[in-house]
Amino acid sequence: MIRLALLRHGRTAWNLEGRLQGRADIPVLEDALATLRQRRLPLPYAAWPWLASPLLRAGQTAAALGIQASPEPALIETDWGGYEGRLLRELETDPAFRANEALGLDFQPPGGESPRMVQQRLAPLLARLAASGQDCGAVCHKGVMRAVLAWAYDWPMLGKPPAKLDWSALQVFHIEADGRPRPGQINIALEAA
């Protein structure tokens, strides 16, 4: 069993606006990068190998923290399809969106990807990481982290999440030999540089 530390990218303009950004390659805000440059990973996580989503915001976050991360396509954000760029607060008033949301793990935007599909996309990566026998970190996205959280806790993504994640902190999961994530330690704060 290995440990996998997940870290969400820094804030973007779309995050502040409440827009679903998915695969849109939105940069991290300059003030968020400045804050990240004043932080560092705590030990032992700083010594681990790191991966990052191929999207700009993940790479910028890694660089601001001084992380040498290898790009990993499987870590790309959920494909929001027809919901991409839309304001979540507006979508939540749409009865069709609410009915889709009630599908939990099978919630799928038009032309997009469900959380269950994200889990399936991540499965080969997690199995490969487990087979390496080496703890690893990854800079990724909220959709990826929620998919791993759901899988680790057997949460169907209905009702209250099993753990409240701090999106600016490290979320550590145990990865079994078969690649299945299990609960680990959550909300590990970054340290002052």
Backbone bond lengths (Angstrom), bond angles and torsions (degrees), N, CA, C in turn:
res aa  C-N    CA-C-N  psi(-1)  N-CA   C-N-CA  omega(-1)  CA-C   N-CA-C  phi
1 M - - - 1.451 - - 1.531 108.66 -
2 I 1.329 114.97 136.80 1.458 120.22 176.64 1.526 109.22 -117.11
3 R 1.315 115.58 172.65 1.457 121.58 173.62 1.528 108.45 -109.87
4 L 1.324 115.65 141.83 1.452 122.57 175.77 1.523 107.81 -124.98
5 A 1.339 115.88 118.15 1.465 121.75 178.48 1.516 108.57 -97.38
6 L 1.320 116.97 123.20 1.461 122.33 178.76 1.523 109.63 -107.86
7 L 1.330 114.90 136.94 1.463 121.53 178.05 1.515 108.72 -131.97
8 R 1.301 116.14 128.53 1.467 120.23 178.25 1.528 109.64 -77.28
9 H 1.314 115.54 147.92 1.460 122.04 176.32 1.524 111.08 -61.44
10 G 1.335 115.59 162.63 1.461 121.77 176.67 1.520 112.15 -67.56
11 R 1.317 115.84 165.44 1.468 123.41 -177.09 1.525 112.33 -62.42
12 T 1.306 114.40 142.35 1.460 121.69 175.07 1.529 108.44 -118.08
13 A 1.323 116.94 169.47 1.465 120.88 175.98 1.522 110.37 -59.32
14 W 1.332 116.89 -39.67 1.467 119.76 179.84 1.524 111.72 -66.80
15 N 1.342 117.81 -34.03 1.467 119.46 174.71 1.524 109.93 -59.99
16 L 1.330 116.42 -46.72 1.466 120.47 -178.55 1.524 111.94 -63.48
17 E 1.325 116.50 -34.60 1.463 120.89 -179.50 1.521 112.54 -80.24
18 G 1.328 117.90 -14.35 1.461 121.10 -176.87 1.516 112.52 80.79
19 R 1.334 116.37 26.74 1.472 121.03 178.78 1.530 110.23 -90.64
20 L 1.324 115.63 143.97 1.460 121.32 174.67 1.526 107.20 -79.10
21 Q 1.336 116.52 115.52 1.460 118.19 -173.81 1.515 114.26 -104.12
22 G 1.300 120.03 -19.08 1.452 121.22 172.91 1.514 114.88 37.42
23 R 1.321 115.68 -117.09 1.463 121.65 -175.78 1.526 113.63 -85.42
24 A 1.341 117.89 -6.98 1.471 120.13 177.17 1.530 107.82 -59.81
25 D 1.306 116.60 133.82 1.470 120.70 -173.37 1.529 110.06 -91.77
26 I 1.307 115.13 72.14 1.462 123.53 -175.90 1.530 109.17 -88.45
27 P 1.348 118.23 133.18 1.466 119.89 179.72 1.527 112.23 -77.20
28 V 1.328 114.74 161.27 1.459 121.75 173.81 1.524 107.81 -73.95
29 L 1.327 115.98 142.18 1.464 120.99 177.19 1.526 110.41 -62.68
30 E 1.322 116.91 145.69 1.466 120.78 -177.29 1.523 112.15 -60.64
31 D 1.346 118.00 -39.26 1.467 118.85 179.04 1.533 111.29 -66.34
32 A 1.319 116.97 -33.52 1.473 120.37 177.20 1.530 110.10 -68.51
33 L 1.334 117.11 -39.67 1.470 120.23 176.51 1.523 110.61 -63.44
34 A 1.336 116.78 -40.99 1.469 120.56 178.88 1.527 110.39 -61.01
35 T 1.318 116.71 -41.49 1.474 120.43 177.26 1.521 110.78 -64.43
36 L 1.326 116.71 -43.51 1.469 120.06 179.66 1.528 111.54 -62.42
37 R 1.332 117.19 -35.84 1.478 120.28 179.18 1.522 111.97 -64.99
38 Q 1.314 117.11 -17.18 1.465 122.17 178.35 1.530 111.93 -95.03
39 R 1.323 116.18 8.06 1.466 122.01 -179.36 1.526 109.75 -120.64
40 R 1.324 114.20 166.57 1.463 120.48 174.11 1.519 108.48 -150.08
41 L 1.332 113.95 161.17 1.459 119.55 176.37 1.523 109.12 -74.63
42 P 1.325 117.67 138.16 1.460 119.04 173.75 1.531 110.14 -74.04
43 L 1.329 115.48 157.05 1.463 119.77 173.18 1.520 107.95 -72.81
44 P 1.313 120.23 147.46 1.459 128.02 4.97 1.522 113.90 -86.90
45 Y 1.361 117.17 -1.18 1.466 120.75 -170.95 1.530 112.91 -61.95
46 A 1.312 117.14 -31.01 1.463 120.75 -179.02 1.522 111.99 -64.34
47 A 1.319 117.07 -25.81 1.470 120.83 -177.42 1.533 112.72 -90.42
48 W 1.312 117.66 -6.16 1.464 120.77 -178.01 1.528 110.52 -78.72
49 P 1.324 117.94 157.23 1.468 119.10 168.30 1.531 108.50 -69.60
50 W 1.339 115.35 148.80 1.458 120.69 -177.62 1.512 111.40 -127.10
51 L 1.327 114.29 146.68 1.454 123.83 174.26 1.521 107.53 -117.43
52 A 1.327 116.36 164.23 1.462 120.18 175.76 1.514 109.79 -147.84
53 S 1.308 115.12 147.70 1.455 121.48 170.32 1.523 108.03 -54.94
54 P 1.337 117.79 149.39 1.462 119.43 178.29 1.527 114.20 -73.49
55 L 1.329 118.76 -4.76 1.458 120.45 -179.77 1.531 110.66 -76.27
56 L 1.316 115.32 146.49 1.461 123.59 -175.24 1.519 112.90 -50.35
57 R 1.338 117.96 -44.94 1.459 120.72 -175.16 1.521 113.06 -62.52
58 A 1.320 117.57 -31.98 1.472 120.43 177.39 1.528 110.25 -72.90
59 G 1.312 116.81 -44.47 1.467 120.29 178.51 1.516 112.17 -63.64
60 Q 1.331 117.17 -39.47 1.460 120.40 177.98 1.532 110.97 -64.34
61 T 1.312 116.39 -40.49 1.468 120.98 179.09 1.520 110.30 -63.11
62 A 1.326 116.43 -47.33 1.470 120.32 178.49 1.525 110.33 -58.22
63 A 1.321 117.34 -48.31 1.465 121.21 -178.05 1.529 111.38 -61.63
64 A 1.338 117.09 -41.78 1.461 120.46 -179.31 1.523 111.92 -63.41
65 L 1.321 116.76 -29.58 1.469 121.44 178.55 1.528 112.36 -89.91
66 G 1.334 116.78 -0.07 1.461 120.47 -178.92 1.517 113.20 75.66
67 I 1.332 116.97 23.54 1.460 122.23 -179.81 1.518 109.23 -91.28
68 Q 1.316 116.99 126.73 1.467 122.03 172.03 1.527 106.22 -88.09
69 A 1.314 116.62 99.45 1.465 120.93 -174.65 1.519 110.76 -111.43
70 S 1.317 115.55 138.49 1.461 121.69 175.03 1.521 108.75 -87.69
71 P 1.336 118.16 135.70 1.463 119.23 178.68 1.526 111.83 -66.50
72 E 1.328 116.01 138.98 1.464 121.92 -179.71 1.523 108.23 -134.12
73 P 1.336 117.42 107.87 1.466 121.27 -176.71 1.530 114.29 -56.45
74 A 1.316 118.57 -32.60 1.467 120.82 -177.62 1.528 112.49 -64.67
75 L 1.333 117.52 -17.79 1.464 121.19 -177.62 1.523 113.45 -88.68
76 I 1.329 117.83 2.27 1.460 120.54 -179.71 1.530 110.04 -60.01
77 E 1.330 115.50 151.56 1.461 120.23 -177.17 1.523 111.76 -63.78
78 T 1.325 115.10 159.94 1.453 123.01 174.11 1.528 109.73 -51.53
79 D 1.310 116.17 139.23 1.454 121.36 175.23 1.526 107.50 -81.39
80 W 1.336 116.50 111.44 1.460 121.06 -177.68 1.512 112.93 -85.11
81 G 1.332 117.55 0.86 1.462 120.70 174.50 1.516 112.76 48.45
82 G 1.335 116.57 -126.48 1.455 122.67 -177.59 1.513 114.32 -67.55
83 Y 1.318 118.18 -11.50 1.463 121.00 177.94 1.532 112.10 -91.44
84 E 1.304 117.58 -8.99 1.470 122.36 -178.33 1.524 110.67 -53.90
85 G 1.336 116.26 129.39 1.455 121.81 177.32 1.520 114.91 81.79
86 R 1.312 116.73 -7.16 1.471 120.62 -179.68 1.523 110.13 -80.89
87 L 1.330 115.76 152.38 1.457 121.29 175.95 1.524 109.34 -78.56
88 L 1.312 116.66 127.82 1.461 121.24 -178.45 1.527 110.76 -59.93
89 R 1.326 117.74 -40.92 1.474 120.45 -178.34 1.525 111.78 -61.98
90 E 1.319 117.11 -30.03 1.471 120.20 176.86 1.527 110.61 -77.24
91 L 1.322 116.29 -41.55 1.466 119.65 179.47 1.527 111.28 -61.93
92 E 1.336 116.47 -37.05 1.459 120.70 -176.56 1.522 113.15 -65.12
93 T 1.324 118.42 -14.06 1.471 121.18 176.43 1.524 111.95 -89.09
94 D 1.325 116.59 -6.93 1.472 122.28 -177.95 1.538 109.40 -87.52
95 P 1.333 118.44 119.61 1.468 120.59 -179.58 1.539 113.05 -58.17
96 A 1.331 117.29 -35.32 1.471 119.73 179.18 1.534 110.41 -66.13
97 F 1.324 117.70 -38.83 1.468 121.71 176.85 1.524 109.82 -63.91
98 R 1.331 117.25 -45.72 1.471 120.68 -179.40 1.530 111.01 -62.93
99 A 1.324 117.60 -39.19 1.471 120.77 177.79 1.526 110.19 -65.21
100 N 1.312 117.08 -40.31 1.466 121.78 177.52 1.529 109.78 -64.68
101 E 1.333 116.52 -43.08 1.462 122.14 -179.43 1.531 111.26 -61.16
102 A 1.332 116.49 -31.51 1.462 121.74 179.92 1.535 112.50 -68.21
103 L 1.328 117.30 -5.71 1.470 121.59 177.75 1.527 111.94 -83.26
104 G 1.330 117.41 -5.03 1.454 120.96 176.79 1.514 112.64 60.07
105 L 1.323 116.58 -120.23 1.465 121.75 -178.88 1.523 113.20 -58.80
106 D 1.305 117.00 -22.00 1.462 120.91 -178.41 1.532 112.87 -101.05
107 F 1.352 116.80 10.25 1.459 121.22 172.69 1.524 107.96 -59.67
108 Q 1.321 116.57 120.78 1.467 119.75 -176.85 1.523 110.74 -135.26
109 P 1.334 116.87 116.64 1.469 119.02 175.92 1.528 110.24 -62.65
110 P 1.323 117.65 153.98 1.470 119.68 176.72 1.537 110.43 -56.56
111 G 1.315 116.07 122.06 1.459 120.85 -179.34 1.506 114.22 71.90
112 G 1.328 118.05 11.26 1.460 122.06 -175.90 1.516 113.17 -114.15
113 E 1.309 115.09 -152.78 1.460 123.19 -168.72 1.534 109.61 -128.57
114 S 1.316 117.19 136.17 1.465 121.71 177.18 1.535 109.62 -86.40
115 P 1.349 117.23 161.47 1.461 119.03 174.34 1.538 112.30 -57.69
116 R 1.327 116.87 -36.07 1.468 119.43 177.73 1.539 110.52 -63.09
117 M 1.333 116.65 -37.71 1.463 120.45 177.53 1.530 110.63 -67.06
118 V 1.341 117.11 -35.58 1.471 120.49 176.02 1.523 109.13 -63.34
119 Q 1.331 117.18 -44.05 1.474 120.37 177.42 1.528 110.91 -58.42
120 Q 1.326 116.52 -43.82 1.468 120.00 179.61 1.523 111.14 -64.52
121 R 1.333 117.19 -36.55 1.466 121.44 177.31 1.525 111.18 -66.54
122 L 1.340 116.13 -35.78 1.464 120.76 -178.80 1.529 113.67 -78.99
123 A 1.329 117.63 -23.11 1.467 121.63 -173.05 1.528 113.75 -53.51
124 P 1.344 120.70 -48.55 1.468 119.16 178.96 1.529 113.15 -63.00
125 L 1.336 117.46 -36.61 1.466 120.65 177.76 1.521 110.35 -64.04
126 L 1.326 117.29 -47.48 1.468 119.88 -178.89 1.522 111.45 -63.65
127 A 1.319 117.58 -38.62 1.476 120.59 176.82 1.527 110.35 -64.36
128 R 1.325 116.30 -40.64 1.472 120.13 179.29 1.531 110.90 -65.50
129 L 1.327 116.27 -41.57 1.460 119.56 178.16 1.521 110.72 -64.34
130 A 1.331 117.08 -42.75 1.466 120.50 178.68 1.519 110.46 -61.26
131 A 1.333 117.15 -41.90 1.466 121.23 -179.52 1.527 111.73 -64.87
132 S 1.336 117.34 -26.82 1.466 120.51 179.55 1.526 111.43 -69.43
133 G 1.335 116.46 -24.88 1.455 121.17 -179.42 1.522 113.74 73.50
134 Q 1.345 117.02 10.36 1.462 120.47 -175.63 1.523 110.84 -118.31
135 D 1.345 115.95 131.26 1.458 120.58 174.69 1.526 108.64 -58.35
136 C 1.335 116.32 151.23 1.460 120.54 -173.97 1.517 109.54 -149.90
137 G 1.326 115.99 154.59 1.448 121.94 173.65 1.516 110.18 -117.78
138 A 1.329 116.32 160.57 1.462 120.68 179.40 1.524 110.14 -149.81
139 V 1.335 115.81 130.82 1.457 121.57 172.14 1.520 106.07 -93.21
140 C 1.325 115.92 121.11 1.464 118.66 -173.54 1.521 110.97 -145.43
141 H 1.311 117.14 -138.84 1.459 122.56 -168.21 1.528 111.01 -135.87
142 K 1.322 114.82 161.48 1.465 121.20 -179.20 1.526 111.56 -59.43
143 G 1.333 117.74 -42.46 1.458 120.39 -179.72 1.523 112.22 -62.07
144 V 1.323 116.35 -39.83 1.468 121.36 177.81 1.531 109.38 -66.25
145 M 1.322 115.77 -45.17 1.466 119.70 -178.02 1.529 111.40 -65.44
146 R 1.319 117.12 -39.52 1.473 119.54 178.10 1.534 111.11 -66.60
147 A 1.326 117.21 -36.02 1.472 120.26 177.80 1.528 110.34 -64.79
148 V 1.336 117.30 -41.48 1.467 120.93 178.03 1.527 109.90 -67.55
149 L 1.324 117.06 -42.26 1.467 121.32 178.07 1.534 110.36 -58.54
150 A 1.318 116.81 -47.01 1.463 121.01 179.82 1.518 111.08 -60.32
151 W 1.307 116.22 -43.18 1.471 121.70 -179.45 1.525 110.47 -65.97
152 A 1.332 116.79 -45.38 1.473 120.87 -176.88 1.523 112.20 -63.86
153 Y 1.328 116.18 -36.41 1.464 120.88 -175.48 1.527 113.04 -101.53
154 D 1.335 117.93 4.45 1.465 121.53 -174.68 1.523 110.83 53.69
155 W 1.308 115.83 41.18 1.462 122.75 179.02 1.526 108.87 -91.80
156 P 1.328 119.04 124.94 1.462 120.91 -178.61 1.532 114.07 -78.32
157 M 1.328 116.72 8.74 1.465 123.56 -178.08 1.524 111.80 62.36
158 L 1.310 114.13 36.03 1.457 122.63 172.96 1.521 107.27 -124.00
159 G 1.310 116.79 137.26 1.454 119.19 -178.58 1.517 111.51 75.13
160 K 1.311 114.17 -165.29 1.455 121.89 -175.73 1.530 111.29 -66.61
161 P 1.342 118.34 136.45 1.468 120.04 176.27 1.537 110.86 -61.77
162 P 1.328 117.29 153.22 1.465 120.86 -178.22 1.524 113.47 -71.79
163 A 1.326 117.36 -15.13 1.460 122.10 178.85 1.523 107.65 -149.68
164 K 1.319 116.56 143.07 1.468 121.15 177.66 1.524 108.05 -93.19
165 L 1.328 115.91 112.47 1.447 120.73 -177.16 1.522 111.52 -91.12
166 D 1.317 115.29 136.94 1.462 122.68 170.47 1.525 105.15 -87.58
167 W 1.330 116.73 113.99 1.464 120.53 -172.70 1.524 113.40 -71.65
168 S 1.322 118.37 -5.51 1.467 120.55 176.32 1.529 111.77 -101.65
169 A 1.316 116.88 4.88 1.470 121.79 -175.72 1.530 110.93 -114.35
170 L 1.322 115.02 167.46 1.468 121.19 174.77 1.522 109.43 -77.54
171 Q 1.333 115.16 140.68 1.462 122.17 175.48 1.529 106.06 -120.63
172 V 1.314 116.48 115.63 1.464 120.70 -174.41 1.526 109.79 -105.92
173 F 1.316 114.38 129.01 1.463 121.93 177.34 1.524 108.78 -119.51
174 H 1.324 115.68 149.62 1.464 121.69 172.04 1.523 106.86 -89.61
175 I 1.312 116.95 134.24 1.458 121.50 179.28 1.526 107.64 -112.60
176 E 1.326 115.37 118.15 1.467 120.53 -179.52 1.522 110.72 -72.98
177 A 1.304 116.36 169.41 1.468 122.06 -176.75 1.522 112.56 -57.58
178 D 1.342 117.08 -30.50 1.468 120.16 179.84 1.528 112.61 -86.03
179 G 1.348 116.78 1.54 1.459 121.23 178.43 1.520 114.44 94.43
180 R 1.324 117.59 -0.92 1.471 119.85 -179.25 1.522 110.24 -77.09
181 P 1.360 116.36 129.09 1.467 118.63 176.32 1.524 111.47 -78.17
182 R 1.316 114.11 148.30 1.463 122.33 175.64 1.522 108.46 -130.96
183 P 1.339 117.39 157.67 1.469 119.44 179.19 1.526 111.52 -56.46
184 G 1.296 114.95 144.49 1.467 122.31 177.14 1.513 108.74 -133.69
185 Q 1.311 116.13 -130.90 1.460 121.43 -179.35 1.523 108.84 -108.89
186 I 1.327 116.43 129.41 1.461 119.32 -177.32 1.527 111.25 -110.46
187 N 1.332 113.49 161.15 1.464 122.51 172.61 1.529 113.99 58.13
188 I 1.323 115.14 50.05 1.461 121.29 175.65 1.529 106.99 -87.78
189 A 1.317 116.27 113.04 1.458 121.03 -174.05 1.527 112.02 -70.03
190 L 1.325 114.87 145.85 1.451 120.13 169.80 1.522 107.72 -69.76
191 E 1.335 116.66 153.33 1.455 120.80 -178.19 1.522 111.14 -99.85
192 A 1.320 116.08 159.17 1.465 120.67 174.16 1.522 108.40 -67.63
193 A 1.323 115.92 138.42 1.476 120.40 -179.06 1.515 110.37 -74.60
